């Protein structure tokens, strides 16, 4: 089957032929309907071999960790799922047995450094295998093509929003810096889960318009225009400028959540540079509970997932559009002929 793979360390991924996987005991074979693309995919191709070895990654492997499709085969011992079922696959890997997983903190499972699309074969191919039932999220009538991005972009954003929901009562304000793929989910989740006034911040006028369309009460070009200190600021960008502006925009006893991975730092003074009595947090990834939560919200119609479709043969074009910022939704790659 065709597969978009990292074949050698520090070399660009390539579309090559790979074996069709077979499900082992406790696994299912999934026919991939769509795989969402992520900026982290591009970073993986730059990892030196010595780092890959330390974290347990093996080349070659197929990229793609935002996966949804239909069950196409069952390994020995799998019950409770049938061929043809529409499913999304939990993006982060986790063992299920360590102390973190038992507490529901599987997002920090120490055994989750390698998984589908990062060190193991992922979804940029017609088929992928996954453990059942841990990795499977039933979709019901939800279209798998729009469900793929929910497993990472949607779930990661939910991880941040769920943490700040208790701070956002009546009369509160939440600011979202960057209304791209994750920021669009943040606006929707804040609107669905809180009564807060939501302000989208983006320098791109089209994205400000999108923020309003998705439920933001206001959309502005910089944090200073958001109308005063906010109980919550979520920075989906993560550059020096957005971190500094976001921290300056947090009210005392508020919260600043760094979600974006723009590589920024904060060099402000210890006194006067950080919001007083506030929480500052950052993280990577999400939990299994987050994936189930965003899928349920999408099934109910509370949130939507806009996608730009590409066939597998044009996966490189899809990544180029993502980098150029010309997408209208989240880029998803379809291994069949359904892309338009």
C-alpha positions, 0 to 999 in steps of 0.5 A: 500500500502507499504510505507517507513515511520517514525512511531515514533520519533527518531526511524529508518523508516520502510517499513509498510502498509499505506492507499492509499491516495485520492486527495482532492479539488485542488489536484492530485493523482500521481502514483510514478514512482521513488523517489530519495533518499537524505541524509536529509531523514536519518537526519529526523529519528533523530529529537526529538518529541519536534522539530517535534512538533514545525515545524509542522511535524506529525508522521507517515509520508512517506519519499521521496521528489524527486518524479516523476510519472504519474497523476492517479486521479484528485480531485475536481476543477483540470483543465489543467492536465489529467490522465496519464500525466508524471509529477515531483513534486516540492520538497519544499513546499510553500504557494504561497500567502506570500510576499516571494512567491509573489516575487518568493522567495518561497524557503524561504516561512515561511509556507514551513517547512512541506511538502511531505517527511518531515512531510507529506506523500512523495514518497516512496510509490506507490501513493502520492497526491500533489496540482495542478498546483503549485506542478506539472512540466510537463515532456513531453517525459522525463523519470520520473525515471531520473526526480525525482532527478532533483526536489531537487538535480538538482534544489538545485544546479541550485539555486546556479549556477543561482546566480553566472552566472553573475560573470562567463564571458569569461576567468573566472573560477568556482570550484566545490568542491565535484563531487557527486550527487549535484556536478555532476549537478553543473558541468553540469549546469555551462557548460550549462549556462556559458563560464567559465573554470570549475574545479572539485575537489574531492579526489575520482579518479572515481569522478574526472573522472566523472567530466571530463566526464560531462564537467569539463575542469579539475579535481583535488584532492584539491582546491590548485591545481585548478590553482589560485583564482577563480571567483566562488567556490561552496562547495558541501561538507561543512566540515571545510576543504572544507570551509576553502580551498574554501574560500582561493580559491576565487578571490577578488570580487568573490563568495563562495557558501556553498551548502553542509551540512557537518556541517563545520564551519569557524574560520579563521581571519576576516582580511585575512581569507575571500576573499576581496570584495567577496560574501559568501552565503549559502541556503537550497532548491530551488524555483519552477523556479529552478525545471522548469529550470532543467527539461527544460535543461534535456528535451533539453539534456543539462544535464543528470541525472544518477540513480541507481535503487532499488525496494521499498523492498530494500529501506534500501539497497539503503540508505546504498549504499548512505551512503557508497558512492558506488553509481554510480548515484543518488539512486532512488527507484521504487515502482513497479517491474521496478528496476534492 
